[in-house]
């Protein structure tokens, strides 16, 4: 709040005036008067699940359980309230607020009150995350669930703070503090009860700070008469007494004691004073017209088929869990899994195994006994080989007719153009990959993803590629990232990042369509790979995050390395083969050892795995093969030998 006060003095003054008005309203009106003799208040709720396909993508059932916990707590239906210390049991309040998941969205379409948005902002849990999606605060209470809540279990603010900033109004909570089931737990399930208390103008029992246990808290107050002054508690010491009171209300929902069981009558009065006020439009939520517009008066109807999979990219032989998230009132369902085992199911969450690489559809039909709805995802599951092609990889895109598995596939979630094969430019040969991202909005992400490669026998590895890119304007800062996956694409680790503002641009800024000349290509490589990277199902992903730049080109993607059994020295000797001199200058000799003669192919690669030239000859017989090196710049190279006996890789240093 200090930032608010100093950065916007006028806005802060208006907020303070709203706070004073709420405080005065709570003092003047009694609990029964605020209830108005009615049956209580209903608040429509929407949960926005912001996820990165991890455990933070909690189930519908966990959300429903969170609603149950809140309704129990705000209506004195929680079974544990009767165990409150005798000193406070007569103060336990039935607040009279019911929370219902919305059944109609802002456009009047059916909903289950749960949205799901995929974004890595889930790991931040800050204001940027909440701006991804928000429904009008005068019609819904917005709750955002993320992998992080900006370092807390959850957070929100008072209505007087939100009064003139509707874009920030709502509650953010960490996924494992939602409800008591799934990723949640009973001990953490009261977090939303606590945060809704703040959202309805309750302070912590020790006052207006997030720091319990301090002596100076005894001079603070929560502006509620029936909660004793307290320093605040972070442990369930129900006999605790501080600030001169006979006993502290340690079991209050607005404590940090993790044994919360109650609101007091005074707290209920303060919350209802906020809920019935125009400040932050809280009084709009429970009006009959809004309850009808959000559908919370209606019995849930079957209106949408929705499905989810635990993984969408897997290696052959992997089992996937599918979940039917259709809503509402589903009585029967039939799944179809072409390419899977089983090929069909009627379960809510069937387990399906895919053994053959390919791209497969999934369909689901649901019924409430009267109405039946069907939905199909045409290319939903991607299955790649569990043991991929052997290294070295030398991908120049010359022989491909399309970017599709079993070689490569693309992701274009925004449907605004993505990676494509092109003959407009190439570093070698006549074809490369191009991404025309100039029309993409800033932040648009496109990906090029490989199949699997077997690098399990390597002890070291180099992944290299050629790239060409130009900015349109000096402020363009497009970002190209290269990732690897050792989990068949379930998770990805970044291994190389190139930014337009630093090292991605290979040509001057230009407004027209960028077509690189032969000298306008860069080279990048990733070399630092740990032993856990050398798996039989390694995958590579190139991902461009657009920021207004011009075309991007990729070519000559290569994987090369040294087998695990090879000892690399300045003079490498494997099965009688060695290079000398090494380091070399103008030429180098490969000595073939004394064994029997056998035909062999010897290929010289640069550091990123591009084949420079190939020689054929024989191993054995104490022979030798000469490599001319004058045309090659100083640096690291590899000589790879293929013969009927196997394959070996030898490091060569050119030094001048």
DRENTOR-370214 format. One line per field, with one value per residue (C-alpha): residue in one letter; x, y, z. Coordinates in steps of 0.1 Angstrom, whole numbers, always signed. Each point is the difference from the previous one (the first is absolute). Last residue first. Layout:
r = (a_...)
px = (X_...)
py = (Y_...)
pz = (Z_...)
! end
This chain:
r = (x_x_x_x_x_x_x_x_x_x_x_x_x_x_x_x_x_x_x_x_x_x_x_x_x_x_x_x_x_x_x_x_x_x_x_x_x_x_x_x_x_x_x_x_x_x_x_x_x_x_x_x_x_x_x_x_x_x_x_x_x_x_x_x_x_x_x_x_x_x_x_x_x_x_x_x_x_x_x_x_x_x_x_x_x_x_x_x_x_x_x_x_x_x_x_x_x_x_x_x_x_x_x_x_x_x_x_x_x_x_x_x_x_x_x_x_x_x_x_x_x_x_x_x_x_x_x_x_x_x_x_x_x_x_x_x_x_x_x_x_x_x_x_x_x_x_x_x_x_x_x_x_x_x_x_x_x_x_x_x_x_x_x_x_x_x_x_x_x_x_x_x_x_x_x_x_x_x_x_x_x_x_x_x_x_x_x_x_x_x_x_x_x_x_x_x_x_x_x_x_x_x_x_x_x_x_x_x_x_x_x_x_x_x_x_x_x_x_x_x_x_x_x_x_x_x_x_x_x_x_x_x_x_x_x_x_x_x_x_x_x_x_x_x_x_x_x_x_x_x_x_x_x_x_x_x_x_x_x_x_x_x_x_x_x_x_x_x_x_x_x_x_x_x_x_x_x_x_x_x_x_x_x_x_x_x_x_x_x_x_x_x_x_x_x_x_x_x_x_x_x_x_x_x_x_x_x_x_x_x_x_x_x_x_x_x_x_x_x_x_x_x_x_x_x_x_x_x_x_x_x_x_x_x_x_x_x_x_x_x_x_x_x_x_x_x_x_x_x_x_x_x_x_x_x_x_x_x_x_x_x_x_x_x_x_x_x_x_x_x_x_x_x_x_x_x_x_x_x_x_x_x_x_x_x_x_x_x_x_x_x_x_x_x_x_x_x_x_x_x_x_x_x_x_x_x_x_x_x_x_x_x_x_x_x_x_x_x_x_x_x_x_x_x_x_x_x_x_x_x_x_x_x_x_x_x_x_x_x_x_x_x_x_x_x_x_x_x_x_x_x_x_x_x_x_x_x_x_x_x_x_x_x_x_x_x_x_x_x_x_x_x_x_x_x_x_x_x_x_x_x_x_x_x_x_x_x_x_x_x_x_x_x_x_x_x_x_x_x_x_x_x_x_x_x_x_x_x_x_x_x_x_x_x_x_x_x_x_x_x_x_x_x_x_x_x_x_x_x_x_x_x_x_x_x_x_x_x_x_x_x_x_x_x_x_x_x_x_x_x_x_x_x_x_x_x_x_x_x_x_x_x_x_x_x_x_x_x_x_x_x_x_x_x_x_x_x_x_x_x_x_x_x_x_x_x_x_x_x_x_x_x_x_x_x_x_x_x_x_x_x_x_x_x_x_x_x_x_x_x_x_x_x_x_x_x_x_x_x_x_x_x_x_x_x_x_x_x_x_x_x_x_x_x_x_x_x_x_x_x_x_x_x_x_x_x_x_x_x_x_x_x_x_x_x_x)
px = (+473_-20_-24_-11_-13_-23_-6_-33_-3_-25_-4_+19_-15_+14_-10_+27_-10_+27_-10_+10_+8_+15_+23_-17_-2_+12_+36_-10_+9_-8_+23_-10_+24_+7_+13_-17_-33_-28_-8_-11_-27_+2_-27_-1_-13_-28_-16_+0_+2_+37_+8_-2_+25_-13_+19_-18_+15_+7_+18_+37_+11_+15_+33_-14_-18_+22_-20_+24_-5_+7_+7_+1_-7_-6_+2_+28_-11_-33_-5_-16_+12_-35_-3_+30_-5_+31_-11_-20_-35_-6_-29_-24_-27_+0_+11_-24_-21_-35_-7_-26_+12_-26_-22_-15_-18_-20_-3_-4_-31_+6_-6_+9_+18_+2_+24_-6_+23_-8_+21_-15_+28_+15_+33_-14_+4_+38_+1_+1_+21_+5_-28_+8_-8_+9_-10_-11_+3_+30_-21_-25_-31_-35_-18_-34_-1_+6_+37_+24_+35_+8_+9_-24_-1_+30_-10_-32_-14_+5_+15_-5_+15_-5_-35_-14_-33_-25_-26_+18_+12_+15_+36_-10_+22_-6_+12_-13_-4_-10_-14_+11_-11_+10_+23_-28_-6_+25_+19_+5_+22_+7_+24_-2_+21_-5_+33_+2_+22_+0_-23_-15_-35_-2_-31_-19_-38_-22_+6_-20_-3_-18_-19_-6_-19_+13_-4_-27_+10_+0_+38_+3_+8_+17_+23_+17_+26_+4_+24_+32_+20_-8_-34_-23_-33_-3_-24_-13_-24_+1_-32_-28_-27_-18_+6_+10_+24_+20_+21_+11_+32_+12_-26_-18_-9_+17_-7_+17_+34_+31_+20_-9_+37_-2_+32_-5_+30_-15_-24_-37_-23_-8_-33_-13_-25_-37_-19_-35_-26_+0_-38_-14_-35_-32_-35_-31_-30_-32_-25_+18_+25_+23_+37_+19_+38_+25_+38_+21_+34_+34_+25_+24_-15_-4_-25_-14_-34_-10_-37_-11_-38_-4_-21_+30_+12_+31_+15_+28_+6_+4_-35_-12_-38_-17_-36_-18_-31_-17_+16_-18_+22_+24_+27_+33_+5_+36_+26_+30_+28_+20_+34_+10_+11_+14_-24_-13_-35_+4_-24_-29_-30_-35_-30_-34_-24_-36_-14_-20_+7_-32_-5_+1_+38_-4_+23_-27_-26_+22_+7_-37_-6_+27_+28_+29_-10_+5_+37_+4_+35_-17_-38_-5_-20_+30_+22_-25_-5_+37_+1_-31_+15_+32_-19_-19_+33_+13_+10_+20_+36_+26_+27_+12_+3_-30_-29_-19_-1_+12_+26_-26_+24_-7_-1_+11_+31_+15_+6_-16_+4_-20_-10_+37_-6_+31_+6_-18_-7_+12_-36_-27_-32_-26_-35_+5_+11_+21_+30_+21_+37_+18_+4_+15_+31_+10_+4_-13_-19_+15_-24_-13_-32_-10_+7_-33_+9_-21_-35_-13_-21_+30_+20_-25_+0_+37_-5_-27_+22_+28_-22_+9_+36_-3_-26_+23_+2_+16_-30_-23_-3_-9_+24_+34_+19_-8_+13_-26_-7_-32_-19_-1_+31_-18_-27_+25_-20_-16_+27_+17_-34_-10_+30_+28_+8_+26_+6_+25_+27_+31_-18_-29_+19_-11_-31_-37_-18_-33_-24_-32_-25_-25_+14_+35_-4_+18_+38_+25_+37_+1_+1_+34_+15_-12_+21_-1_+35_+2_-35_+14_+12_-34_-28_-34_-28_-34_-23_-35_-15_-9_-30_+1_-15_+29_+12_+0_-31_+0_+21_+13_-20_+12_-25_+3_-19_+27_-10_+22_+19_-2_-16_+29_+26_+9_-10_+29_-13_-8_-36_+15_+16_-29_+1_-37_+4_-12_+31_+22_-22_-4_+37_+8_-26_+13_+35_-14_-15_+34_+17_-26_+5_+36_+32_+22_+26_+13_+16_-14_+14_-29_-23_-33_-25_-27_-33_-23_-36_-7_-33_-11_-20_-35_-15_-8_+20_+33_+15_-26_+6_+38_-3_+6_+17_+35_+2_-11_+25_+28_-12_-1_+34_+14_-16_+16_+33_-4_-7_+31_+21_-13_+11_+34_+7_+36_+6_-32_-2_+37_-7_-29)
py = (-215_-27_-25_-23_-35_-21_-36_-19_-37_-23_-37_-30_+2_+35_+36_+25_+34_+28_+29_+36_+28_+33_+17_+7_-27_+3_-8_-33_-28_-33_-30_-36_-26_-37_-23_-29_+10_+23_+5_+29_+25_+37_+24_+38_+29_-18_+26_-12_+32_-2_-7_-35_-21_-33_-33_-29_-35_-32_-27_-11_-22_+17_+21_+35_+25_+31_+32_+26_+37_+30_+37_+7_-29_-3_-30_-12_-26_-17_-35_-33_-32_-9_+37_+23_+37_+23_+31_-23_-13_-34_-17_-25_+27_+7_+35_+25_+12_+14_+23_+25_+13_+27_+25_+33_+28_+27_+35_+13_+12_-16_-37_-28_-26_-36_-27_-34_-30_-35_-27_-35_-25_+21_+20_+30_-15_+1_+38_+20_+31_+3_+22_+15_+30_+11_+32_+5_+32_-9_-22_+28_+0_+7_+25_+12_+38_+22_-6_+0_-11_-37_-28_+10_-26_+12_+28_+20_-27_-25_-35_-26_-35_-30_+5_-31_-16_-22_-25_+0_-36_+4_+9_+32_+26_+37_+26_+35_+28_+34_+30_+33_+26_+35_+7_-5_-27_-24_-26_-37_-28_-33_-30_-28_-19_-26_-13_-31_-17_-36_-14_-35_+11_+26_-16_+27_+7_+21_+37_+30_+34_+25_+33_+25_+33_+25_+30_-6_-19_+17_+0_-36_-16_-31_-17_-35_-7_-13_+3_-16_+17_+33_+1_+26_+3_-38_-1_-25_+15_+12_+19_+22_+17_-30_+13_-35_-6_-30_-18_-36_-16_-34_-28_+23_+30_+30_-8_-13_-7_-11_+32_+10_+3_-22_-19_-20_-21_-18_-29_+3_-1_-26_+6_+10_+30_+1_+33_+1_+26_+1_+0_+11_-13_+11_-15_+11_-21_+13_-22_-22_+27_-11_+2_-9_+2_-1_-3_+3_-15_+11_-29_-23_-34_-12_+24_-9_+14_+4_+12_+28_+3_-36_-10_-11_-6_-11_-16_+2_+29_+5_+15_+10_+4_+10_-6_+18_-3_+20_+34_+26_+30_+3_-19_-5_-36_-9_-19_-17_-9_-32_+0_-29_+23_+32_+28_+33_+10_-8_-2_+4_+23_-1_+24_-6_+30_+7_-26_+21_+11_+10_+37_+27_+4_+9_+30_+22_-13_+7_+34_+9_-13_+23_-19_+13_+36_+8_-6_+27_+9_+23_-2_-15_-31_-23_+24_+3_-38_-5_+24_-16_-35_+11_+14_-33_-19_-21_-36_-32_+8_-25_+11_+28_+27_+19_+15_-33_+3_-29_+21_+23_+11_-6_+21_+31_+19_+4_-38_-32_-34_-29_-10_-3_-10_+15_+31_+23_+38_+26_+2_+25_-20_-6_+12_+36_-3_+29_-24_+19_+9_+10_-37_-5_+18_-32_-19_-35_+5_+19_+3_+34_+19_-14_-29_-18_+4_+26_-7_+21_-25_-9_-4_-26_-16_-5_-18_-23_-6_-12_-22_-32_+0_-26_-20_-4_+12_-17_-22_+5_+26_+31_+24_+6_-24_+22_+32_+27_+33_+19_+26_+37_+11_+13_+15_+27_+29_-20_-26_+16_+7_-36_-13_-20_-34_-27_-37_-26_+27_+3_+18_-25_-27_-31_+20_+3_+32_+7_+26_+9_+5_+26_+34_-14_-5_-32_-1_-18_+4_+32_-22_-14_+34_+10_-27_-38_-2_-38_+2_+26_-31_+0_-24_+14_-21_+15_-14_+13_-30_+20_+6_+30_+33_+22_+6_-37_-20_-28_+19_-20_+8_+15_+4_+27_-1_+11_-27_+13_-17_+25_-24_-24_+26_-6_-36_-7_-10_-38_+7_+18_-33_-13_+29_+10_+35_+16_+17_-29_-27_+21_+5_-37_-10_+25_-14_-35_+10_+14_-32_-20_+22_-12_+20_+12_+11_-36_+9_+8_+35_+14_+29_-13_+28_-8_+19_+8_+13_+13_-9_+19_-11_-13_+34_+20_+29_-18_+34_+9_-33_+6_+36_+31_+32_-13_-20_+30_+22_-24_-2_+38_+4_-26_+18_+33_-18_-13_+35_+13_-28_+8_+36_-10_-25_-11_+6_-15_-29_-9_+0_-23)
pz = (-363_+18_-14_+28_-8_+22_-10_-4_-4_-18_-4_-12_-35_-3_+8_+12_+13_+0_+21_+0_+25_-11_-25_-33_-28_-36_+9_+17_-25_+16_-6_+5_+14_-1_+27_-18_+16_-11_-37_-21_-6_+7_+10_+0_+22_+19_+23_+36_+20_+5_-36_-14_-20_-13_-4_-17_+5_-19_+20_+0_+29_+31_+2_+7_-23_+5_-8_-13_+4_-23_+0_+38_+24_+37_-3_-23_-3_+3_+15_-9_+17_+14_+11_+4_+4_+0_+19_+22_-1_+17_-19_+18_+4_-37_-10_-15_-28_-4_-30_-11_-34_-6_+18_-14_+18_-18_+14_+35_+18_+34_-7_+24_-21_+13_-13_+15_+1_+12_+17_+1_+5_+28_+4_+18_+35_-5_-1_-31_-5_-38_-15_-34_-20_-36_-17_-36_-19_-21_-24_-5_+22_-12_+22_-12_+0_+30_+5_+30_-10_-1_+24_+28_+28_+21_+23_-5_-23_+28_-2_+27_+1_+23_+14_+17_-11_+17_-13_-34_+0_+35_-8_-16_-16_-6_-24_+5_-25_+14_-19_+13_-25_+12_-29_-25_-26_+15_-20_+4_-13_+18_-3_+26_+25_+26_+14_+22_+26_+13_-26_-1_+10_-28_-17_-16_+3_-23_-3_+10_-18_+22_-3_+28_-3_+26_-23_-25_-32_-33_-3_+10_-33_+13_-25_+0_-26_-36_-29_+12_+27_+18_-16_-15_-19_-2_+30_+25_+26_+36_+10_-12_+20_+15_+35_+14_-29_+10_-26_-7_-10_-13_+7_+1_-20_-16_-37_-31_+17_-19_+0_+36_+9_+30_+9_+32_+10_+17_+1_-7_+30_+26_+16_-34_+0_+9_-4_+14_-9_-38_-7_+34_-2_+18_+5_+18_+10_+16_+18_+24_+9_-28_-9_-32_+0_-29_-1_-32_-5_-13_-5_+18_+9_+36_+14_+35_+13_+36_+4_+22_+0_-13_-31_-21_-35_-19_+31_-9_-23_-37_-4_+35_+2_+32_+9_+28_+22_+27_-4_+21_-12_-15_-17_+18_-11_+10_-20_+16_-24_+0_-19_-23_-28_+13_+10_-11_+12_+37_+30_-25_+2_-13_-4_-14_+7_+9_+24_+24_+36_+18_-4_+26_-5_-36_-1_-15_+25_+30_-15_-2_+35_+15_+18_-20_-4_+37_-3_-25_+12_+25_-6_+34_+9_-1_+20_+29_-3_+6_+30_+16_-5_+17_+30_+3_+1_-29_+9_-4_-8_+12_-24_+24_-26_+14_-19_+1_+38_+21_+19_+15_+27_+37_+32_-20_+11_-34_-2_+10_-17_+14_-36_-10_-36_-16_-21_+25_+1_+25_+13_+9_+7_-27_+11_-9_-36_-13_-6_+25_+4_+32_+10_-34_+13_+18_-33_-4_-33_-29_-30_+12_+7_+34_+23_-9_-37_-17_-13_-29_-21_-22_+32_+13_-35_+5_+34_-14_-30_+22_+20_-19_+11_+28_-19_-30_-35_-30_-3_+30_+28_-20_-17_+18_-23_-30_+14_+4_-17_+10_-19_-10_-20_-31_+22_+11_+15_+29_+3_+30_+16_-6_+20_-17_-14_+8_+1_+13_-5_-23_-29_+2_-18_-20_-8_+10_-7_+18_-15_+19_-27_-12_+11_-4_-37_-11_-1_-22_-7_+21_+32_-11_-6_+34_+17_+3_-15_-8_-15_-24_-19_-17_-9_+10_+15_+10_+27_+7_-17_-30_-23_-23_+11_-12_+35_+8_+11_+26_+26_+29_+32_+32_+29_+26_+33_+24_+25_+28_+28_+29_+25_-5_+9_+36_-3_-24_-34_-3_-12_-31_-11_-20_-25_-5_+15_-32_-12_+9_-16_-31_-3_+4_-26_-25_+5_-5_-33_-11_+10_-20_-31_+1_+5_-27_+26_-2_-34_-34_+2_+19_+7_+15_+1_+25_-4_+29_+2_+35_+18_+31_+30_+6_+5_+32_-13_+7_+5_+26_+18_+1_+13_-20_+12_+7_-32_-20_+17_-9_-36_-4_+16_-25_-29_+11_+3_-36_-13_+18_-15_-35_+5_+14_-29_+1_+37_+15_-25_+6_+37_-5)
! end
